[in-house]
């Protein structure tokens, strides 16, 4: 079978497509024929050895997949060949088949495509974990999403809106903000052309933002934090801008606010049942039409370089999916 392989830590440009042995389902595992493998910004980091996880070479990128179970291993009784599933696997998804722990597999409802299902584990999983589990978001609160047009940001816009929040989308262009509006944002802020602090305070009538969902970091975190409400929560999700900000802690003290880390990958390891429940809830919402994940584009395995370059240049609006 064919697989995209990272054989040296020289970045996405060094990835190759080669034949590898087919996987065999071990005890508690299933073999999934991959119909779609979604890409994320961390795929550009993991191929340079700059991500939290550093798999042994060679490995395949893509940490989330959807497809059809081809075989099951010893001890697996709740899944069978032919079942459609989606799973977060950390890495290794950009290949035609992959062995996956059965406990990581969520059933994909009828009416949800493989392309959509493959892209929900990380972005929507992070969003629901951050907003529900970490921030304790309540209906009627205000959420500002920084980096609102990317895969992670759009998921947060949708989940926050579905949970009854008023969503302020912040992004770097009018085109990106228009996408966020279509996915539930009520207020749009272009942080490339104005003062973010002032825009957020104006959008909340001077009260401040209850929850800041920050996928960007860099120069945007501190001005957003300066517009936080009393007992607001800053969710530290990622640093797509490249720089990790250093914050004046007096800003938290003066607002009785909290800075909360959202390390979704570690939460999956520590609470796999909680993650699976969140993932199944998101898939149900999608099947009911209450969530509408945006797929930027679908690419063949041989087009992997083109697909991941969209992520690296931050040109993708929504998820980029590879279909082996």
N, C-alpha and C positions, 0 to 999 in steps of 0.2 A: 504494500500500500504506500501511498505518497504522503509526505509530511513536510511542512516548513520547519527547517532546523536552524537553530542558533548554535554555531560551532565555535565561534570566537566572540569575545565581548567587545566588538567593534561597532555596535549599533545596528539599527535596522538595515542599513545598506549591505551588511555582510550575510544576511539571511539567504538560505538556499532551499530549493525543493528537491528532495531525494526520496528514494524508496527505502522503507524500513520494514522490519518484521511486523506482522499483524499481532495485536495484543490478545492475551488469553485472560478470561475472567478468573481471578483468584477467589478464595472464600470471601463472601460478603460483597463481591463486586459484580458489576455488569459491564459488558462491552457495548458501547454506543456507537452506531454508525453516525458520524457527525454530518448533519445537514446544514448547520450554520455555526460559525465560531465568531464571536464578537471581539472587536479590538478596543483597547482603552489606552489612555495616555501612559499608564504604567508599563505597557508593552514596549514603549520606546526607551524606558529606563532599565527594565529588566535585561534587555539585550545589550546594555552597557555595564551591567553589574552595579547599577546605582539604585536598585530598588531594595525594600526591606528584605525581600526573599531573594536568595541567590541560588537557583537550581544548578545542579551539576551539569556540565556540558557533555554532549549536546542535548538541547531541549527544544521543544516547540513553544512559541509564544501563544497567547490567547488563553485567558483564564476562565472563560464561560462559554458553554456550548448548549446546543439543542439538537436533538436527533431521535433516532429510533433504536430501541434496545435490540441487539442482535443475538446475544447469549447471556446467560446468567450463571454465576458461580455457586458453589456449595453454600447452603444456608440462606439463600435469597428466596423468599416466598411471597413478598408483596409486589414484585415486579416480574414481568414475563416478556419474552421476545415479541416484538411488535408494538410495545408500549412506547408512546411518545413522552420524552422527558427533557427537562432542562436542568443544568447543574453548574455550580461553581467548582472549578477544579484547581485553581491557583495558577497553573500554566499547563501547556501540553495540548491545547485544544485545536491548534491549526494543523490538523491531520485528518485522514479519512475515517479512522476509527480510534477509539481510546477506551481504556479500562477505567471505570469510575466506581467509587464506593457507592453501594446502593443507597445508603443513608443520605447521600448528597443530592439525590435525584428527586425533583419535584415533577409531578405529572402535568403535562401541558393540556389544557382544556381544548375541546373542539372549537374551531374558529380563531384560535391564536396561531399565527404562522411560526415556522421555525426561526425565521429571521428576527421576528419580534421577541420570541421566547429566549433566544440565545443572548439577547442584550440586556436582560433585566436584573441578573443576579447582582452585579457589582453596583451599577448606578442606582437602580430602584432599591436594591438591598441596603445600600449605604444611606439612601434618603429616608427610608422608613425606619431604619435603625437609629439614624441621627435625630430625626424629628420626633419619633414616637418614644423610642427607648431611652435616648440620652437627653433630649430637650424637654420631654413631656409636653409637647405642643398641645395647646387647648384651642377649641373653636373660638373664633373671634380675635385671636392674637394676630400680630403682624410679623411676617417673615420676609427678610430681604435675602435674596439669593445672588451672590456674587459669582459671575461666570455663568449666567443663567441660560446661555444658548448651547453649551456643550452637553455631552451625554449626562454627566452627573448633575449639572445645573437644571436641565430640563426635567429630569426625574424629580428633583427637589421641588420645582415649581408645581408639578402635577400632584405629587403626594401632599404637599402643604395645602394646596387648594382643595383637594379631596377631603382633608382633615378639617376643613372649615376655616382656614386661615386666610387673611388678606395678604396677597403676595406682591412684593415689589421685586421686579427683575432688574438686575444691573448687568450690563454687558458693554462691549466696546464699539458697537455700531448699531445703527437703526435697523439694518437688515436682520441682525441677530436678535434684537429686541422684538421684532415683529414675530419671529418664531416663538419666543417665550410668551408673547401675548396670546397666540393661537393655542397655547398649552395651559392657559389659566391665569397668567399674570395680569393683575389689575393696573399696576403702575409701572412705568418704564423709565429707567435711569441710564443714560449713556455716560459712563464714567471716563470716557476718553475726551470729553469735551466740556467738563464742568467739575464742580466741587462735590464730591460724593457725600461728605458729611452734610452739607447744606441741603442737597437734594433729598437725602433720607429724612432729615428733620422736617423739611417742607412737606414731604409725602405723608408724614404722620402728624401733621399739625403741631409740630414741636414736641410731641410726646416722646418720640424715639421708637426704635424698632425692638420688638420683643425677642425675636430670634434672628441672628445673622448666620446664614448658611454659607460658609466661606470655602469655595473650591479653589481660590486664586492665590491668596496670600500676597506677597510682594508689597507694593506701595498702597494697596487698597484696604488692607485689614485695619490699620489704625484709624483712618478717617471714618470707616464704617463703625468701628467700636465707639468713636466719639459721638455717634448718633444713636447709641443703644439706649433703651428705656430702663427705668428703674427695675431691678431684678431681671434684666434681660440676660440672654444666653448667647454667647459667641460659640458657634460650632466650628471647630478647626477640622476641616475635611481634607484639604490638599493645598498644594503650592504650585499651581499651573503657571504662575508668573515667573517661577524659578527661584525667587528669594524667599527665605523663611523670615518673617517679620519679627522684630523685637519690640515688645509692647511695654509702654509705661503702666505698671501695675496699679498706679493710683486711679486710672480710669475705671478699673474694676471696682476698687474700693468706693469711689464716689457715687457709683450707680448701684451698689449692692449686686453687681453683675457677676457672671461666672463665665470663664473660658473652659470649654469642654472638648476634649479630644474625641474624635470619631474614627477610631481605628477599626473599621469594619472587618478587615481580614482576620484580625486577632479575635474579634468577637465571634466570628464564625467558628474558629478553632475551639474557643472556650464554651460556646453555647450553640452547637450545631442544630439542636432541636428548635431553638428560638429563631435561628436563621431560616430553617426550612419552613417554619410556620409563616414567617414574614414573606418568604418567596411565594408560597402557595397563595397567600392573601393577595399579593400583587398580581399573580396570574389570574385569579378569580376576577379581580377588578378589570383586568384587560379583557377577559372573556365577556364580561358584562358591558363592555364599552365605556366604562367609567374612567379608564386610563387609555391614552392613545400614544404609545411610544413612537418616537420619530426615528426612522431608519434613513441615514444619509445616503447610503449606497450599498450595493451588494457586488462582491468581486469574486472571481474564480481563484483557486489556489495559486495558479500561475501569476495572478495579478496582485499577489500579496505586497510586493514592494510599493505599488501604486496606492494600495489601500492604507498601509501604515504611514506612508508619507503624508497623507491627509491629516492623520492624527498628529504627527510630529510638527507640521506647519500650522496646526490649530485651525485648519480650514473646515473641519467637519462640523456639521450642524446636526446633532443627534448621533446615533450609533453607526459605525462602519462595520460591515459584516462580511466575512469570507465564507463561501459555500464550497466545501470540498467536493 
